[in-house]
Amino acid sequence: MRVRPARGEVRQTARKEPENRPVSIPGPIRGWVASGSLAAPEPGGAEVLENFFPTATSAILRRGSARYATLGDGDLPVTALFSYRNGNQEELFGATEDAVYNITTITSAFNYLLATETGDTLVTDTGDNFGELSTFGLDVLSGQTGGDWVVVQFATSGGVFLRGVNGEDTPFVYDGTTWDTAPAITGAVPEDLNYVWVYKSRLFFVEKNSLNAWYLPVDSIGGAASKFPLGGVFNLGGKLLFGSSWSLGDGAQGGLSEQCIFVSTEGEVAVYQGADPGSATDWSLVGVYRIGKPLGKHAFIRAGGDIVISTDIGKVPLSQAIQRDYAALSPSAVSAPIETAWNETVELRSGSPWVSKVWPDKQMMAVALPTVDGTAPEWFVANTRTGAWGKFTGWNATCLEVFKGRLFFGSTDGRVVEAMVTGQDEGLPFTGVYVPMFTDLGAAGYKATGMCRAVIKARYPVRERLSIQEDYEVNLPPNPDATPVSDESVWGSAVWGSSTWGTAQKASVYQNWRTVTGGGHALAPAVQITSGEITPLDVEVVRTDLTFKIGDFTV
């Protein structure tokens, strides 16, 4: 028999506990995002994407680095890396301020010197060291005083040559066999030329600390140079920094029109068309445009026919600069997704030159940042196909070069290092960090998490560390220990040079739920993975899942 409560009597009911709600956060295919709304972010972005490279389907943990060569005694910075390619002949060269070395084939990456227990090196009666030098006997130029070489490959009817200038030493010529300074450049002071490029079968040069350019006759690597003064063209003054050929779409003809550009340190670009600067009928000024102050003469890349320049307002395509007012360039910059981080980095590191390079085989653009005033070694990297950005840490690069599909960088202590090899950074572990954009999880109010998992693809189980970041503050726990790799694992089964990033061979999907507590109004599940074995992990983060409760929780 059902008993009704008496009038005025209140029925007691148990308080209903908040329900666990599941939510999935997609992987960071949009890459690192340091711009836009914090309160309403688009899916697929990352608050932090460190040592992960964004792909079209996920983000993959970068590989490590290994020393390839040590230039000279290893006591001078690597100032330049460049290559020569002519048919089947391919050679790689590295420079310090006093020498250039042929490092195409290296027998030892390290210098091995015998020393006493107190660290003093042992020498012969003539002062020679006991041991082995990585590049002993490989110097092709010595006795130099400046190492900031700018090198261009130039084909004439007489052969295929490298022509190098550095603003200090006599420019060199390499014909594939012999290094020389002939044929000489006359008219200009050759030692004052610090940049060289090719435009319509001519070599053009920049004269250091001036607004003067110089050019040679057609099909010549030496001879009488003619001055092309630009002091009356650049309204903001400064110095001429670099020049280049540039292909601009020609709407009327439906093709490309090649132009010659001159870029000043103050961020002005003079664009000329024609073939002969000495001719009034075959050379004319198209216009002068502002792009922001360039961050170095090696801080631009080619993207098809376009040129994209790292400047103090972003990485700006020249094609955009001629269409938009200078004040409106930032939103159209390639670096727009990381605009805030870019601007902050410029404030800290704009006093030293930046370096940019495209690695076509891996669809990567790298911007190596200068390590100044105690700042940490960092690169900004972008997927050239998707435009998504990430950050690499731990690589202190002074110059970059792609050779035979491999990426090399020079460092401050004479090391030439190959990037994206092994699972260590020259024997040391490194950690990848992914924190998605903060989200309210589709529900207003305070949320408390219960369980979390990272859905990852890997060739073996990974020791990921998960944590909950709260209310737009990233406070990561200590990095996890390196994931062990069993002896049966064979490195090379998913080499980045022979397989597509984002599709690691023989990978399995791992998705382990863990109790990960945290609470706030906006949350982000963080993933940390440490690589420390010779075998690379090649881990891909596909998505993260978590469960949460919403209610009146104590904050």
C-alpha positions as CSV (number, residue, x, y, z in Angstrom):
1,M,0.0,0.0,0.0
2,R,1.4,3.4,-1.0
3,V,1.6,5.9,1.8
4,R,1.3,9.6,1.0
5,P,3.2,12.1,3.1
6,A,1.1,14.2,5.5
7,R,0.2,17.7,4.5
8,G,3.2,20.0,5.1
9,E,5.6,17.2,5.3
10,V,8.6,17.4,2.8
11,R,9.7,14.3,1.1
12,Q,13.5,13.7,1.4
13,T,15.3,12.8,-1.8
14,A,18.9,11.9,-2.4
15,R,21.0,14.5,-4.1
16,K,21.8,13.4,-7.7
17,E,25.5,13.3,-8.4
18,P,26.7,15.1,-11.6
19,E,27.1,12.8,-14.5
20,N,30.5,12.0,-16.1
21,R,30.5,13.4,-19.6
22,P,33.0,12.3,-22.3
23,V,34.6,14.7,-24.7
24,S,37.1,14.3,-27.6
25,I,39.6,16.9,-28.6
26,P,40.9,16.5,-32.2
27,G,44.7,16.4,-32.8
28,P,46.6,19.6,-33.7
29,I,46.3,19.5,-37.4
30,R,46.1,23.4,-37.3
31,G,49.3,23.4,-35.4
32,W,50.5,25.9,-32.8
33,V,48.1,28.8,-32.5
34,A,49.2,32.0,-30.8
35,S,46.5,34.4,-32.1
36,G,42.8,34.7,-32.2
37,S,40.1,34.3,-29.5
38,L,41.0,32.4,-26.3
39,A,37.4,32.0,-25.4
40,A,36.2,30.5,-28.8
41,P,39.1,28.7,-30.4
42,E,38.7,26.7,-33.6
43,P,39.2,22.9,-33.2
44,G,42.6,21.4,-34.1
45,G,44.8,24.1,-32.6
46,A,47.5,23.8,-30.0
47,E,48.3,26.1,-27.1
48,V,51.7,24.4,-27.0
49,L,53.2,22.2,-29.8
50,E,56.8,21.7,-28.9
51,N,59.0,19.1,-30.7
52,F,56.0,17.9,-32.6
53,F,55.5,18.6,-36.3
54,P,51.9,19.1,-37.5
55,T,50.8,17.0,-40.4
56,A,47.5,16.9,-42.4
57,T,46.2,14.2,-40.1
58,S,47.9,14.5,-36.7
59,A,51.2,15.7,-35.2
60,I,54.3,13.6,-35.1
61,L,57.1,13.7,-32.6
62,R,60.2,15.0,-34.3
63,R,63.3,12.9,-34.6
64,G,66.6,13.7,-32.9
65,S,69.9,15.1,-34.2
66,A,73.4,13.6,-34.6
67,R,76.7,15.2,-35.1
68,Y,77.9,14.9,-38.7
69,A,81.2,16.7,-38.7
70,T,83.4,19.0,-36.5
71,L,85.0,21.8,-38.5
72,G,88.6,22.5,-37.7
73,D,89.5,22.4,-34.0
74,G,85.9,22.9,-33.1
75,D,86.5,26.2,-31.4
76,L,84.8,28.5,-34.0
77,P,81.1,28.8,-35.0
78,V,79.9,27.3,-38.2
79,T,79.1,30.4,-40.3
80,A,77.9,28.9,-43.5
81,L,76.8,25.6,-45.2
82,F,76.4,25.4,-48.9
83,S,76.4,22.8,-51.7
84,Y,77.5,22.3,-55.3
85,R,75.4,20.2,-57.7
86,N,76.3,19.5,-61.3
87,G,74.9,16.3,-62.8
88,N,76.0,13.4,-60.6
89,Q,78.5,15.5,-58.7
90,E,77.1,16.7,-55.4
91,E,79.2,18.2,-52.7
92,L,78.6,19.8,-49.3
93,F,80.8,22.5,-47.8
94,G,80.9,24.1,-44.3
95,A,82.7,27.3,-43.3
96,T,84.1,29.0,-40.2
97,E,85.5,32.5,-40.1
98,D,88.9,31.2,-41.2
99,A,88.3,28.3,-43.5
100,V,86.0,26.4,-45.9
101,Y,85.8,22.6,-45.7
102,N,84.6,19.9,-48.1
103,I,82.4,17.8,-45.8
104,T,80.7,15.6,-48.5
105,T,82.3,12.5,-47.0
106,I,83.3,12.4,-43.4
107,T,85.1,9.5,-41.7
108,S,84.7,10.8,-38.1
109,A,82.1,13.2,-36.8
110,F,84.2,14.0,-33.7
111,N,87.7,15.3,-32.9
112,Y,89.6,12.8,-30.9
113,L,92.5,14.4,-29.1
114,L,94.8,12.7,-26.5
115,A,95.0,14.7,-23.2
116,T,96.4,14.4,-19.7
117,E,94.2,13.7,-16.6
118,T,94.0,17.5,-16.1
119,G,92.6,18.1,-19.5
120,D,95.7,19.4,-21.3
121,T,96.1,18.1,-24.8
122,L,99.2,16.3,-25.8
123,V,101.2,17.8,-28.6
124,T,104.3,16.8,-30.6
125,D,107.5,18.8,-30.6
126,T,106.2,20.8,-33.6
127,G,102.9,21.6,-31.8
128,D,100.7,19.1,-33.5
129,N,98.0,17.3,-31.6
130,F,97.9,13.6,-31.0
131,G,94.6,12.2,-32.2
132,E,92.2,12.7,-35.1
133,L,90.4,15.8,-36.4
134,S,87.1,15.3,-38.1
135,T,87.9,17.6,-41.1
136,F,91.7,17.2,-41.1
137,G,92.9,17.7,-44.7
138,L,89.5,18.7,-46.0
139,D,89.9,22.4,-46.0
140,V,89.6,23.9,-49.5
141,L,90.1,27.5,-48.5
142,S,92.2,28.7,-45.5
143,G,93.5,31.9,-44.1
144,Q,90.1,33.7,-44.4
145,T,89.0,36.5,-42.1
146,G,85.2,36.4,-42.6
147,G,82.9,33.3,-42.7
148,D,79.5,34.7,-43.5
149,W,79.6,33.4,-47.0
150,V,76.7,33.9,-49.4
151,V,77.1,31.5,-52.3
152,V,75.3,31.1,-55.6
153,Q,75.6,28.5,-58.3
154,F,75.8,30.0,-61.7
155,A,76.1,28.3,-65.1
156,T,77.8,30.0,-68.0
157,S,79.0,28.8,-71.4
158,G,82.3,28.0,-69.6
159,G,80.9,25.6,-67.0
160,V,79.0,25.5,-63.7
161,F,80.4,27.6,-60.9
162,L,80.0,28.6,-57.3
163,R,80.6,32.2,-56.6
164,G,81.0,33.2,-53.0
165,V,81.2,36.5,-51.2
166,N,81.4,37.4,-47.5
167,G,82.2,41.1,-47.3
168,E,85.7,40.5,-45.9
169,D,87.7,38.2,-48.2
170,T,88.3,38.1,-51.9
171,P,85.3,36.4,-53.5
172,F,86.0,32.7,-54.5
173,V,85.1,30.7,-57.6
174,Y,84.7,26.9,-57.6
175,D,84.3,25.1,-60.9
176,G,83.7,21.7,-59.6
177,T,87.4,20.9,-59.3
178,T,89.4,24.0,-58.4
179,W,89.0,26.8,-55.9
180,D,90.3,30.1,-57.0
181,T,89.7,33.9,-56.8
182,A,89.9,34.3,-60.6
183,P,88.4,35.7,-62.7
184,A,88.6,38.8,-60.6
185,I,85.9,41.4,-60.2
186,T,87.0,44.9,-61.0
187,G,85.4,48.3,-60.7
188,A,84.0,47.5,-57.2
189,V,86.1,46.6,-54.2
190,P,85.6,42.8,-54.3
191,E,86.2,42.3,-50.5
192,D,83.3,44.7,-49.8
193,L,80.7,42.5,-51.6
194,N,78.7,40.6,-49.1
195,Y,75.7,39.2,-51.1
196,V,75.3,37.7,-54.5
197,W,72.4,36.5,-56.6
198,V,71.5,35.7,-60.2
199,Y,69.0,37.6,-62.3
200,K,68.6,37.0,-66.1
201,S,72.0,35.5,-66.6
202,R,73.8,38.2,-64.6
203,L,75.5,38.1,-61.2
204,F,74.4,40.9,-58.9
205,F,76.1,41.9,-55.7
206,V,75.5,44.0,-52.6
207,E,78.2,46.4,-51.4
208,K,78.3,46.2,-47.6
209,N,77.3,49.2,-45.5
210,S,75.9,51.1,-48.5
211,L,72.8,51.4,-50.8
212,N,74.9,50.3,-53.8
213,A,74.4,47.2,-55.9
214,W,76.8,46.0,-58.5
215,Y,76.3,43.7,-61.6
216,L,78.5,41.9,-64.1
217,P,78.1,41.4,-67.8
218,V,75.8,38.7,-69.0
219,D,77.2,35.1,-68.8
220,S,80.2,36.2,-66.7
221,I,81.5,35.2,-63.3
222,G,84.1,38.0,-63.3
223,G,85.2,41.1,-65.1
224,A,84.2,44.8,-64.9
225,A,81.3,45.4,-62.5
226,S,79.0,48.3,-62.9
227,K,77.5,50.2,-60.0
228,F,73.7,50.5,-59.5
229,P,73.1,53.1,-56.8
230,L,69.9,52.9,-54.9
231,G,70.3,55.8,-52.5
232,G,67.7,57.9,-54.2
233,V,65.2,55.0,-54.3
234,F,64.9,54.1,-50.7
235,N,63.1,56.8,-48.7
236,L,63.9,55.3,-45.3
237,G,67.6,55.0,-45.9
238,G,69.5,52.2,-44.2
239,K,71.7,49.8,-46.1
240,L,71.1,47.3,-48.9
241,L,70.7,43.9,-47.3
242,F,70.0,41.4,-50.1
243,G,68.6,41.0,-53.5
244,S,66.9,38.2,-55.5
245,S,65.0,37.4,-58.6
246,W,61.2,37.2,-58.1
247,S,58.5,35.9,-60.3
248,L,55.2,37.8,-60.3
249,G,52.0,36.6,-61.8
250,D,51.2,38.5,-65.0
251,G,47.4,38.7,-65.2
252,A,47.4,40.1,-68.7
253,Q,49.6,37.4,-70.2
254,G,48.4,34.6,-67.9
255,G,52.0,33.7,-66.9
256,L,54.9,34.8,-64.8
257,S,57.0,37.9,-65.1
258,E,60.5,37.8,-63.6
259,Q,61.6,40.8,-61.6
260,C,64.7,41.9,-59.8
261,I,64.3,43.0,-56.2
262,F,66.5,44.9,-53.8
263,V,65.8,44.8,-50.1
264,S,67.0,47.4,-47.5
265,T,67.6,46.9,-43.8
266,E,64.7,49.4,-43.1
267,G,62.2,47.1,-44.8
268,E,61.8,48.7,-48.2
269,V,61.8,46.6,-51.4
270,A,62.6,48.1,-54.8
271,V,61.2,46.1,-57.7
272,Y,62.7,46.4,-61.1
273,Q,61.9,44.8,-64.5
274,G,64.0,44.4,-67.5
275,A,67.3,42.7,-68.4
276,D,70.0,45.5,-68.5
277,P,70.4,48.0,-65.7
278,G,72.5,50.1,-68.0
279,S,69.7,50.6,-70.5
280,A,67.1,53.2,-70.2
281,T,64.8,51.2,-72.4
282,D,65.3,47.8,-70.9
283,W,65.3,48.5,-67.2
284,S,62.6,50.3,-65.2
285,L,61.4,50.7,-61.6
286,V,58.1,49.0,-61.0
287,G,57.7,50.3,-57.4
288,V,59.0,50.5,-53.9
289,Y,57.1,48.7,-51.2
290,R,57.3,48.3,-47.4
291,I,57.4,44.8,-45.8
292,G,58.7,45.3,-42.2
293,K,62.4,45.2,-41.3
294,P,64.0,42.0,-42.5
295,L,65.6,39.8,-39.7
296,G,68.7,38.9,-41.7
297,K,69.9,38.3,-45.2
298,H,69.4,34.6,-44.8
299,A,65.9,35.0,-43.4
300,F,63.8,34.5,-46.5
301,I,62.7,31.6,-48.5
302,R,61.3,30.9,-52.0
303,A,57.7,29.6,-52.2
304,G,57.2,28.8,-55.9
305,G,58.0,32.1,-57.7
306,D,57.2,34.1,-54.5
307,I,59.6,35.2,-51.8
308,V,58.6,35.1,-48.2
309,I,60.7,37.3,-45.8
310,S,61.0,37.0,-42.1
311,T,60.4,40.6,-40.8
312,D,59.7,42.3,-37.5
313,I,56.0,42.2,-38.4
314,G,55.8,38.6,-39.5
315,K,56.9,36.3,-42.3
316,V,55.6,38.3,-45.2
317,P,55.1,37.1,-48.8
318,L,56.3,39.8,-51.2
319,S,53.2,39.2,-53.3
320,Q,51.1,40.5,-50.4
321,A,53.3,43.5,-49.8
322,I,52.6,44.9,-53.3
323,Q,48.8,44.5,-52.8
324,R,48.3,45.8,-49.2
325,D,49.3,48.8,-47.2
326,Y,52.1,48.2,-44.8
327,A,49.8,48.6,-41.8
328,A,47.6,45.8,-43.0
329,L,50.4,43.2,-43.8
330,S,50.4,41.3,-40.5
331,P,47.1,39.5,-41.0
332,S,48.3,38.3,-44.4
333,A,51.7,37.1,-43.2
334,V,52.5,33.4,-43.3
335,S,53.2,33.6,-39.6
336,A,49.7,35.0,-38.8
337,P,48.7,31.9,-36.7
338,I,51.6,32.5,-34.3
339,E,51.5,36.3,-34.5
340,T,51.7,36.9,-30.8
341,A,54.6,34.5,-30.3
342,W,56.4,35.9,-33.4
343,N,56.1,39.5,-32.1
344,E,57.4,38.5,-28.6
345,T,60.3,36.7,-30.1
346,V,61.2,39.6,-32.3
347,E,61.5,41.8,-29.2
348,L,63.9,39.3,-27.6
349,R,66.0,38.2,-30.6
350,S,65.9,40.8,-33.4
351,G,69.4,42.0,-32.7
352,S,70.9,39.0,-34.4
353,P,70.2,37.5,-37.8
354,W,67.5,34.8,-38.3
355,V,67.9,32.0,-40.8
356,S,65.2,30.3,-42.9
357,K,65.2,27.2,-45.1
358,V,62.7,25.1,-46.9
359,W,63.1,21.3,-46.7
360,P,61.0,20.2,-49.7
361,D,61.3,16.5,-49.1
362,K,59.6,16.8,-45.7
363,Q,57.2,19.8,-46.6
364,M,58.9,21.8,-43.8
365,M,59.9,25.4,-43.5
366,A,62.3,26.1,-40.7
367,V,63.1,29.4,-39.0
368,A,66.2,29.0,-36.8
369,L,66.2,31.7,-34.1
370,P,69.4,33.2,-32.8
371,T,70.3,32.3,-29.3
372,V,71.0,35.6,-27.6
373,D,70.9,37.0,-24.1
374,G,70.4,33.7,-22.5
375,T,67.5,32.7,-24.6
376,A,67.0,29.0,-25.3
377,P,67.8,27.4,-28.7
378,E,64.5,27.3,-30.7
379,W,63.2,26.9,-34.2
380,F,59.8,27.9,-35.5
381,V,58.7,25.3,-38.1
382,A,55.8,25.2,-40.5
383,N,54.2,22.6,-42.7
384,T,54.5,24.1,-46.2
385,R,51.4,22.2,-47.3
386,T,49.0,23.0,-44.5
387,G,50.5,26.3,-43.1
388,A,50.4,24.8,-39.6
389,W,53.2,25.8,-37.2
390,G,55.1,24.2,-34.4
391,K,58.2,24.8,-32.3
392,F,61.4,22.8,-32.0
393,T,63.7,23.2,-29.0
394,G,67.3,22.3,-28.2
395,W,68.8,22.9,-31.7
396,N,71.2,25.8,-31.6
397,A,71.6,26.6,-35.4
398,T,73.7,29.3,-37.0
399,C,73.0,28.2,-40.6
400,L,71.0,25.6,-42.5
401,E,71.4,23.5,-45.7
402,V,69.5,20.8,-47.4
403,F,71.8,18.2,-49.1
404,K,70.7,15.0,-50.8
405,G,67.3,15.3,-49.1
406,R,68.8,15.6,-45.6
407,L,68.7,18.7,-43.4
408,F,72.0,19.9,-41.8
409,F,72.6,22.8,-39.4
410,G,75.7,24.5,-38.1
411,S,76.2,25.3,-34.5
412,T,78.3,27.8,-32.4
413,D,81.1,25.3,-31.5
414,G,82.1,24.0,-34.9
415,R,79.5,21.2,-35.1
416,V,77.7,20.3,-38.3
417,V,74.6,18.4,-37.2
418,E,72.1,16.4,-39.1
419,A,68.5,16.9,-38.1
420,M,65.7,14.4,-37.9
421,V,67.8,11.3,-37.3
422,T,67.8,8.8,-34.4
423,G,65.7,9.2,-31.2
424,Q,68.2,11.4,-29.3
425,D,69.7,14.9,-29.6
426,E,73.4,14.0,-29.9
427,G,73.0,11.3,-27.2
428,L,70.6,13.3,-25.0
429,P,66.8,12.8,-24.5
430,F,64.3,15.3,-25.6
431,T,60.6,15.8,-24.8
432,G,57.6,16.6,-27.0
433,V,54.8,18.6,-25.5
434,Y,51.3,19.0,-26.8
435,V,48.6,21.1,-25.1
436,P,45.5,21.8,-27.1
437,M,43.7,25.1,-27.0
438,F,41.8,25.7,-23.8
439,T,38.0,24.9,-24.1
440,D,35.0,25.1,-21.9
441,L,34.1,21.6,-23.1
442,G,30.8,22.8,-24.4
443,A,29.4,23.6,-21.0
444,A,29.5,26.8,-18.9
445,G,30.6,26.6,-15.3
446,Y,33.3,24.8,-13.3
447,K,34.3,21.4,-14.5
448,A,36.2,18.6,-12.8
449,T,38.0,15.9,-14.8
450,G,38.1,12.2,-14.0
451,M,39.7,10.2,-16.7
452,C,41.9,11.1,-19.6
453,R,43.6,9.3,-22.5
454,A,45.8,10.2,-25.5
455,V,45.0,8.4,-28.7
456,I,48.3,7.9,-30.3
457,K,49.9,5.9,-33.2
458,A,53.3,4.4,-32.5
459,R,55.3,1.3,-33.4
460,Y,55.7,0.4,-29.7
461,P,54.0,1.3,-26.4
462,V,54.8,4.8,-25.3
463,R,55.1,6.3,-21.8
464,E,53.1,9.4,-22.2
465,R,52.4,11.7,-19.2
466,L,49.0,13.3,-19.1
467,S,47.9,16.3,-17.1
468,I,45.1,18.8,-17.0
469,Q,45.9,22.4,-17.6
470,E,43.5,24.9,-16.1
471,D,42.0,28.3,-17.0
472,Y,44.5,29.4,-19.6
473,E,47.6,28.7,-17.4
474,V,50.1,26.0,-18.6
475,N,51.8,24.5,-15.6
476,L,53.3,21.2,-16.8
477,P,54.5,18.4,-14.5
478,P,58.2,17.2,-14.8
479,N,59.0,15.5,-18.1
480,P,58.4,11.7,-18.1
481,D,61.2,9.2,-18.4
482,A,62.2,8.2,-21.9
483,T,60.2,5.5,-23.5
484,P,62.2,2.3,-23.7
485,V,62.5,0.6,-27.1
486,S,63.0,-3.2,-27.2
487,D,66.1,-4.7,-28.8
488,E,63.8,-6.3,-31.4
489,S,62.8,-2.9,-32.7
490,V,64.6,-2.2,-35.9
491,W,65.4,1.4,-36.6
492,G,64.9,2.2,-40.2
493,S,61.5,0.6,-40.7
494,A,59.9,4.0,-40.9
495,V,62.6,6.3,-42.1
496,W,61.3,9.8,-42.7
497,G,63.3,9.9,-45.9
498,S,61.4,6.9,-47.4
499,S,58.0,7.1,-45.8
500,T,55.4,9.9,-45.5
501,W,55.2,11.8,-42.3
502,G,52.0,11.0,-40.5
503,T,51.9,7.4,-41.7
504,A,54.5,5.7,-39.7
505,Q,55.0,2.1,-40.9
506,K,53.6,-0.8,-38.8
507,A,52.1,1.5,-36.2
508,S,49.5,0.5,-33.7
509,V,46.9,2.6,-32.0
510,Y,47.3,3.0,-28.2
511,Q,44.6,4.6,-26.1
512,N,44.9,3.9,-22.4
513,W,42.6,5.6,-19.9
514,R,44.2,7.1,-16.8
515,T,42.9,8.9,-13.8
516,V,43.9,12.5,-14.3
517,T,42.2,15.0,-12.0
518,G,41.9,18.7,-12.5
519,G,39.3,21.4,-12.5
520,G,38.4,24.8,-13.9
521,H,36.2,26.7,-16.2
522,A,38.4,26.2,-19.3
523,L,40.6,23.0,-19.5
524,A,43.2,21.5,-21.8
525,P,44.6,17.9,-21.5
526,A,48.4,18.0,-21.9
527,V,50.6,15.2,-23.4
528,Q,54.3,14.9,-22.7
529,I,56.4,12.2,-24.4
530,T,60.2,11.8,-24.0
531,S,62.4,10.2,-26.6
532,G,65.8,9.0,-25.5
533,E,66.8,5.9,-27.4
534,I,68.8,5.5,-30.6
535,T,65.6,4.2,-32.3
536,P,63.2,7.1,-33.0
537,L,59.7,6.8,-31.6
538,D,57.7,8.4,-34.5
539,V,54.8,8.9,-32.2
540,E,51.7,10.6,-33.7
541,V,49.0,12.2,-31.5
542,V,45.6,11.7,-33.1
543,R,43.3,13.1,-30.4
544,T,42.8,13.3,-26.7
545,D,39.7,12.2,-24.7
546,L,38.6,13.0,-21.2
547,T,35.6,12.7,-18.9
548,F,34.4,15.5,-16.7
549,K,31.6,16.5,-14.3
550,I,30.0,19.9,-14.2
551,G,28.4,21.3,-11.1
552,D,28.8,23.5,-8.1
553,F,32.3,22.3,-7.1
554,T,34.6,24.0,-4.6
555,V,37.2,26.0,-6.4
